[in-house]
């Protein structure tokens, strides 16, 4: 494959572009060199309203900014472009107070008009409204330069999360754009700490600081540098050679491979998030549409082996509820009485498949009732070695019960496109995150997010919904009573376990490494002002404004 021939070329280009420059600056570096996206080459897209994966990191939280940022370490919302908020009229109207001292990077003033404009832009171009915010919003208006009023069609308290994290665009720029859906925004004007495109090549690009940033004295560094790295192996080499400062990548045997090479400067922090990495199942596939088949596949997976071989024991097997670690407090008190199809039991998997009518031939391969061989592809991002190894373990597990599962790799852009369009059988991927499991279960089972195969979906890639879950989401959205919230989460959890729309694989760690030789004040277990990982939007903004040059 072509992909296997590219890493050497990319490494050579990287050392030419960056490495040689560093030799002339032994103890100082002009820009923070970052890995967050696995790409073969860069596409110049800085549209913060595009579906996930289309725009360059950190477009949505770095060039542009949200109103509030949820800090996963403190469990609190931090005011950002907005200062405060208040609910009115029985939670049907939300007012936000917007900062009055902010300028766009081109010097124009930022105001509540920009906030209202951003949301109404999504209303007028529904392809941008990938989370269906206008399914519950009735009107968004700026009542003054510093007040935005959100009126809801119905009570929807969890809507605050989506509204608070929305990246805000400049009205004076975007009201002149004919088609904001297709607009690549090559020269962005934002409010974030880094807004200036210094250079943009297909193998490397640089992002300079905002000359008008509203937080005085921030950011502390001059620019961000992004070389292409399609694989975890190349990220590891770059970290070891000192040509990478901050990364959100998996590194096998990280203490031996990375930390031991420079115990003073090589740091990592992989805390469990409480969330889960899933083996997503395309429930519109004729085979996978049957929950019995999905559960049979799950029973066949040796998650202990996945964690050992694929994840180097950095994590733990997933819980059947899809939440674990810090989120385990949401486990139903009846959880031990419910079927646990995350248990490794290939015998039970075989019994289920036999009962469904998928019988084996003399070679051990199963066939559907239509006489077709039971073959499934597992799609993974090329270069994400932890997921690839995990998928290989799953593939071998499924082979033992008569399913031929082939691991296929794609570069990130092609992979995310397939996921969003539902063009896959099985795939390892993340799921929705939130302060409670509500976001996870809504992303797994809500008809609001359900899109036809081929149409881009920012969530619910597996294409599943159930009416009884929809009614529970509505109840959750209208209450602030903690007892009611807890009972609803339990019921949603039971529905998830009953239907198995996608299969929890392992508890999700927050991958993050840094080299403190040139830059300091990264988050750590001892200084947990945010998660260290650049993979968590918009929390990565805390790191961008706090990291300092030595």
C-alpha positions in Angstrom: 0.0 0.0 0.0 1.1 3.6 -0.6 0.6 4.5 3.0 3.5 2.2 4.0 5.9 4.1 1.7 5.1 7.5 3.0 6.4 7.6 6.6 10.1 7.7 5.5 9.4 10.6 3.1 7.4 12.5 5.7 10.1 12.0 8.4 12.8 13.3 6.0 10.7 16.3 5.1 10.0 17.0 8.8 13.7 16.9 9.8 14.5 19.2 6.9 11.7 21.7 7.8 12.0 21.5 11.5 14.8 19.4 12.8 17.6 21.4 11.1 16.2 24.6 12.4 16.2 23.2 16.0 20.0 22.4 15.8 20.6 26.1 15.5 18.4 26.9 18.5 19.7 24.5 21.1 17.7 25.7 24.1 15.0 27.8 22.6 12.2 27.2 20.2 10.0 29.8 18.5 6.9 27.6 18.3 5.2 24.7 20.1 5.3 21.7 17.9 2.1 19.7 18.2 0.6 16.4 17.1 -3.2 15.9 17.3 -4.3 14.9 13.8 -3.2 11.8 12.0 -2.8 13.2 8.4 -0.7 12.3 5.4 -0.9 15.9 4.1 -2.7 19.1 5.2 -5.8 20.6 3.6 -6.3 24.3 4.3 -9.7 24.3 6.0 -10.4 26.5 9.1 -14.2 26.4 9.1 -15.2 25.9 12.7 -18.8 25.1 11.7 -17.8 22.1 9.6 -18.6 18.6 10.9 -15.9 17.1 13.2 -12.7 16.2 11.4 -13.0 18.5 8.5 -11.2 21.6 9.8 -7.7 21.7 11.1 -7.0 21.5 14.8 -7.3 23.8 16.8 -9.8 25.7 14.6 -12.8 25.3 17.0 -10.8 25.9 20.2 -7.7 28.0 19.5 -8.6 30.1 16.4 -12.2 30.4 17.4 -13.6 30.1 20.9 -16.7 29.0 22.8 -18.9 30.8 25.3 -18.0 28.5 28.2 -15.5 25.6 28.6 -16.2 22.6 30.7 -13.1 21.6 32.8 -13.2 17.9 33.2 -10.6 18.1 36.0 -12.6 20.5 38.2 -16.1 19.4 37.0 -17.1 23.1 36.4 -17.9 25.4 33.5 -15.4 28.2 33.1 -16.6 31.5 31.6 -14.9 32.3 28.3 -16.5 34.5 25.7 -19.4 34.7 28.0 -19.3 35.8 31.7 -22.5 34.4 33.1 -25.9 32.9 32.3 -29.3 32.7 33.9 -32.5 30.7 33.1 -35.9 32.4 33.0 -39.6 31.5 32.4 -39.3 28.0 33.8 -36.2 27.1 31.9 -37.6 28.1 28.5 -35.4 31.2 28.1 -31.6 31.3 28.7 -29.7 34.6 28.8 -26.0 34.8 28.5 -23.8 37.8 29.5 -21.1 38.4 26.9 -17.8 40.0 27.6 -17.5 43.6 26.3 -13.8 44.0 25.9 -13.0 41.5 23.1 -11.8 42.2 19.6 -11.6 39.9 16.6 -8.1 39.3 15.3 -8.7 41.9 12.6 -9.4 44.6 15.2 -13.2 44.7 14.8 -15.2 44.6 18.1 -16.8 41.3 19.2 -20.3 41.5 20.6 -23.5 39.6 21.4 -24.5 40.2 17.7 -21.8 37.8 16.7 -23.1 35.1 19.0 -26.7 35.5 17.8 -25.5 35.6 14.2 -23.5 32.3 14.6 -26.6 30.4 15.8 -28.9 31.9 13.2 -26.3 31.0 10.5 -26.8 27.3 11.6 -30.6 27.9 11.4 -30.4 29.2 7.9 -27.9 26.5 6.8 -29.1 23.3 8.5 -26.2 21.2 7.2 -24.1 23.1 9.7 -26.5 22.2 12.6 -25.1 18.7 13.0 -26.4 18.5 16.6 -29.9 19.7 15.7 -29.8 22.7 18.1 -32.7 24.2 16.1 -34.7 21.2 17.0 -35.2 22.7 20.5 -34.3 26.4 19.8 -37.1 28.8 18.8 -35.1 32.1 18.6 -31.7 33.5 19.4 -31.4 37.3 19.5 -28.9 39.9 20.9 -30.9 42.2 23.1 -27.9 44.4 23.7 -24.2 44.4 22.9 -23.6 42.1 25.9 -26.8 40.0 26.2 -27.9 37.1 24.1 -31.3 35.6 24.7 -32.0 31.9 23.7 -35.7 31.1 23.6 -36.5 27.4 23.5 -39.4 25.6 21.8 -39.6 23.3 24.7 -37.8 22.9 28.0 -34.3 21.5 27.2 -31.9 22.2 30.1 -29.1 19.9 28.6 -29.1 22.3 25.6 -26.8 24.5 27.6 -23.9 22.1 27.0 -24.1 22.5 23.2 -24.8 26.2 23.3 -21.9 26.9 25.7 -19.4 25.0 23.6 -20.4 26.5 20.2 -17.5 28.2 18.4 -18.5 31.7 17.6 -17.8 33.3 14.2 -17.6 37.0 13.1 -20.7 38.4 11.6 -18.8 41.0 9.6 -17.0 38.2 7.8 -19.5 35.4 7.6 -22.5 37.4 6.5 -20.7 37.9 3.2 -20.1 34.2 2.6 -22.4 32.7 0.0 -22.2 29.1 1.1 -20.8 28.7 4.6 -21.3 24.9 4.4 -18.6 24.6 1.7 -16.5 27.5 2.7 -13.0 26.5 3.7 -12.2 29.8 5.5 -8.5 29.8 4.4 -7.6 33.0 6.3 -9.6 32.9 9.5 -10.6 35.9 11.7 -11.1 34.6 15.2 -11.1 35.6 18.9 -8.8 32.8 20.0 -5.2 33.0 21.2 -3.8 31.8 17.8 -5.3 33.1 14.6 -2.5 34.0 12.1 -1.6 31.5 9.3 2.1 32.1 9.0 2.7 29.4 6.5 0.7 26.5 5.0 2.4 23.7 3.1 1.0 20.2 2.5 3.5 18.7 5.0 3.7 21.5 7.6 1.8 24.6 8.7 2.3 27.3 11.3 -0.2 29.3 13.3 0.8 32.6 14.9 -0.6 34.4 18.0 -3.6 36.7 17.8 -2.4 40.3 17.9 -5.6 41.4 19.6 -6.2 38.6 22.0 -8.5 39.6 24.8 -6.6 37.9 27.7 -3.7 40.2 28.5 -0.3 38.6 28.4 -1.7 35.5 26.7 -0.7 33.3 25.0 2.8 33.1 26.3 4.3 31.5 23.1 4.6 33.0 19.6 3.3 30.2 17.4 2.2 26.6 17.0 3.8 24.3 14.4 2.0 21.3 12.9 4.1 18.7 10.9 2.2 15.7 9.4 2.3 12.4 11.3 0.2 9.6 9.9 1.2 7.1 12.6 1.8 6.7 16.3 5.2 5.3 15.5 6.3 8.6 13.8 4.9 10.6 16.8 7.0 8.5 19.1 10.2 9.0 17.0 9.5 12.8 16.9 9.0 12.9 20.7 12.2 10.9 21.3 14.3 13.1 18.9 13.0 16.3 20.6 11.2 17.4 17.5 7.7 17.3 19.1 6.6 19.2 22.2 3.0 18.1 22.8 1.0 15.1 21.6 -2.2 13.2 22.2 -1.0 9.8 21.0 -0.7 6.2 22.2 2.8 5.1 23.0 3.5 1.5 23.9 5.5 0.8 27.1 5.7 4.6 27.5 7.9 4.6 30.6 10.6 2.5 28.9 10.2 3.8 25.4 9.7 7.5 26.1 10.2 8.6 29.8 13.5 6.7 30.4 15.2 8.5 27.5 14.9 11.8 29.3 13.4 11.5 32.8 13.7 15.3 33.4 11.7 16.5 30.4 9.7 13.5 29.0 6.3 13.5 30.7 2.9 11.8 30.1 -0.5 11.6 31.8 -3.0 9.0 30.8 -5.9 9.4 33.3 -9.1 7.3 32.7 -11.9 9.7 31.7 -14.9 7.7 32.7 -15.8 7.4 29.1 -15.5 4.4 26.7 -14.0 3.4 23.4 -16.5 1.4 21.4 -16.6 -1.2 18.7 -19.3 0.5 16.7 -21.8 -1.6 14.8 -23.6 -0.4 11.7 -27.1 -1.3 12.8 -28.5 -0.7 9.2 -26.4 -3.7 8.0 -28.8 -6.7 7.5 -26.6 -8.9 9.7 -25.9 -6.3 12.4 -29.4 -5.0 12.6 -30.3 -8.0 14.9 -29.3 -7.2 18.6 -28.7 -10.9 19.2 -25.9 -10.8 16.6 -24.4 -7.7 18.1 -24.4 -9.4 21.5 -22.9 -12.6 20.1 -20.0 -10.5 18.6 -19.6 -8.9 22.0 -19.5 -12.2 23.9 -16.8 -13.4 21.5 -14.4 -10.5 22.3 -11.7 -11.2 24.9 -11.5 -7.7 26.3 -8.8 -8.6 28.8 -6.6 -9.6 25.8 -7.6 -6.5 23.9 -6.4 -4.4 26.8 -3.2 -6.4 27.2 -2.2 -6.6 23.6 -3.7 -3.5 22.1 -3.6 -1.1 25.0 -0.6 -2.3 26.9 -2.7 -2.5 30.1 -3.0 1.3 30.2 -6.7 0.9 30.7 -9.4 -1.7 31.7 -12.1 -3.7 29.9 -15.3 -1.7 29.3 -18.3 -2.0 31.5 -21.5 -3.2 29.8 -23.1 0.2 30.6 -20.6 2.1 28.5 -19.4 4.1 31.5 -16.7 3.4 34.0 -14.0 4.9 36.2 -15.1 8.4 37.4 -18.6 7.8 35.8 -19.2 4.5 37.7 -21.3 6.4 40.2 -24.1 6.3 37.5 -24.2 2.5 37.4 -27.7 1.2 38.0 -28.3 -0.6 41.4 -29.8 -3.4 39.3 -26.8 -3.8 37.1 -25.7 -7.1 38.4 -29.1 -8.6 37.6 -28.9 -7.6 33.9 -27.2 -9.6 31.1 -23.6 -8.7 30.8 -22.7 -9.3 27.2 -19.2 -7.8 27.7 -18.2 -11.0 29.4 -15.9 -13.2 27.4 -18.0 -16.3 26.5 -17.4 -17.6 23.0 -19.5 -20.6 23.8 -22.5 -18.4 24.3 -21.7 -16.5 21.2 -21.8 -19.7 19.1 -25.1 -20.7 20.7 -26.7 -17.3 19.8 -25.4 -17.4 16.2 -26.7 -21.0 15.8 -30.1 -19.9 17.1 -30.2 -17.0 14.7 -29.6 -19.5 11.8 -26.0 -18.5 11.0 -24.5 -22.0 10.6 -20.9 -23.1 10.0 -19.6 -25.0 7.0 -16.9 -27.6 7.1 -14.2 -24.8 7.2 -15.7 -23.2 10.3 -17.0 -20.1 8.4 -20.6 -19.1 9.2 -23.2 -18.3 6.5 -26.3 -16.2 6.7 -29.7 -17.7 6.0 -29.4 -16.2 2.4 -26.3 -18.4 1.9 -23.8 -15.5 2.1 -20.6 -15.9 4.0 -20.5 -14.0 7.3 -17.8 -11.4 6.6 -17.4 -8.0 8.2 -14.8 -5.3 7.9 -13.4 -3.4 10.9 -12.2 0.1 9.8 -9.5 1.8 11.8 -7.4 5.0 11.3 -4.1 4.0 9.7 -1.2 4.7 12.1 -3.3 4.4 15.2 -1.4 1.3 16.3 -3.3 0.8 19.6 -6.6 0.6 17.8 -5.1 -1.5 15.0 -3.7 -4.1 17.4 -7.0 -4.0 19.3 -8.9 -4.6 16.1 -6.6 -7.5 15.2 -7.4 -9.2 18.5 -11.1 -8.7 17.8 -10.7 -10.1 14.3 -9.0 -13.3 15.7 -11.8 -13.6 18.4 -14.5 -13.4 15.7 -12.7 -15.9 13.5 -13.1 -18.5 16.4 -16.9 -18.2 16.2 -17.0 -18.4 12.4 -17.0 -14.7 11.4 -14.4 -13.5 9.0 -13.5 -10.0 10.2 -10.9 -8.1 8.1 -9.1 -5.0 9.6 -8.9 -2.2 7.1 -7.1 1.1 7.6 -7.8 4.5 6.2 -6.2 7.9 6.8 -8.1 10.0 9.3 -10.0 12.0 6.7 -11.3 9.0 4.9 -12.1 7.2 8.2 -14.1 10.0 9.7 -16.0 10.4 6.4 -17.0 6.7 6.4 -18.0 6.9 10.0 -20.1 10.0 9.6 -21.8 8.6 6.4 -22.4 5.1 8.0 -20.2 3.4 5.4 -18.7 0.7 7.6 -19.6 -2.7 9.2 -17.6 -2.5 12.4 -15.3 0.3 13.6 -13.4 1.2 16.7 -14.2 4.8 17.7 -15.2 7.2 20.5 -18.6 8.2 21.7 -20.4 11.3 23.1 -19.1 12.7 26.3 -20.7 14.8 29.0 -21.0 15.6 32.7 -23.5 12.7 33.0 -24.1 9.6 30.8 -27.0 11.4 29.2 -24.9 12.6 26.2 -23.5 9.1 25.6 -27.0 7.5 25.6 -28.5 10.2 23.5 -25.7 9.8 21.0 -26.3 6.0 21.0 -30.2 5.9 20.9 -31.8 9.2 19.9 -33.9 9.6 16.8 -32.9 13.3 16.8 -29.4 12.4 15.6 -30.5 9.6 13.2 -29.5 10.2 9.6 -29.8 7.9 6.5 -26.8 6.0 5.3 -24.7 8.3 3.1 -25.8 11.5 4.8 -23.3 13.1 7.2 -24.0 12.5 10.9 -21.8 14.1 13.5 -23.0 11.6 16.1 -24.9 8.3 16.1 -22.6 6.9 13.4 -24.1 3.4 14.0 -27.6 4.6 12.9 -29.8 3.4 15.8 -32.8 4.8 17.7 -35.5 3.5 20.0 -38.8 5.3 20.8 -38.7 4.5 24.5 -35.3 6.2 24.8 -36.7 9.3 23.1 -39.4 9.7 25.7 -36.8 9.3 28.5 -34.6 12.0 26.9 -37.5 14.4 26.9 -38.1 13.7 30.6 -34.5 14.3 31.4 -34.4 17.5 29.5 -37.3 19.0 31.4 -36.1 18.3 35.0 -33.6 19.6 37.4 -34.5 17.2 40.1 -31.5 15.1 40.9 -33.4 12.0 41.9 -35.4 12.1 38.7 -32.3 12.6 36.7 -30.7 9.5 38.3 -33.7 7.3 37.7 -33.8 8.3 34.1 -30.1 7.5 33.6 -30.8 4.1 35.1 -33.6 3.5 32.6 -31.5 4.6 29.7 -28.7 2.4 30.8 -31.1 -0.6 30.9 -32.3 0.2 27.3 -28.7 0.5 26.1 -27.9 -2.9 27.6 -31.1 -4.4 26.2 -30.4 -3.3 22.6 -26.6 -3.2 22.4 -26.5 -0.5 19.7 -22.7 -0.5 19.8 -20.3 -2.5 21.9 -18.2 -1.0 24.7 -14.6 -2.2 24.2 -12.4 -0.5 26.9 -12.3 2.4 29.2 -11.0 5.5 27.5 -7.7 7.0 28.6 -6.8 10.6 27.8 -3.6 10.1 25.8 -1.1 12.9 26.3 2.7 13.4 26.2 4.9 16.4 26.4 8.5 17.4 26.3 9.3 20.2 28.8 12.8 21.0 27.4 11.6 24.1 25.6 8.1 24.7 27.2 6.7 24.4 30.7 3.4 24.7 32.6 1.7 21.7 31.0 -1.1 20.1 33.0 -0.1 17.1 35.0 -1.3 15.0 37.9 0.4 17.4 40.2 -0.9 20.5 38.3 -4.3 19.4 37.0 -5.7 22.7 35.8 -7.0 20.8 32.7 -6.5 17.5 31.0 -3.1 17.3 29.3 -4.5 15.7 26.2 -5.0 18.0 23.1 -7.8 15.6 22.0 -10.5 17.1 24.3 -12.2 20.1 22.7 -12.6 22.8 23.9 -10.6 22.1 27.0 -7.4 22.2 25.0 -7.8 26.0 25.1 -6.7 26.0 28.8 -3.3 24.5 27.7 -2.8 26.8 24.7 -3.1 29.9 26.9 -1.1 28.6 29.8 1.9 26.9 28.3 5.1 29.0 28.6 8.5 29.1 26.9 11.5 28.5 29.0 
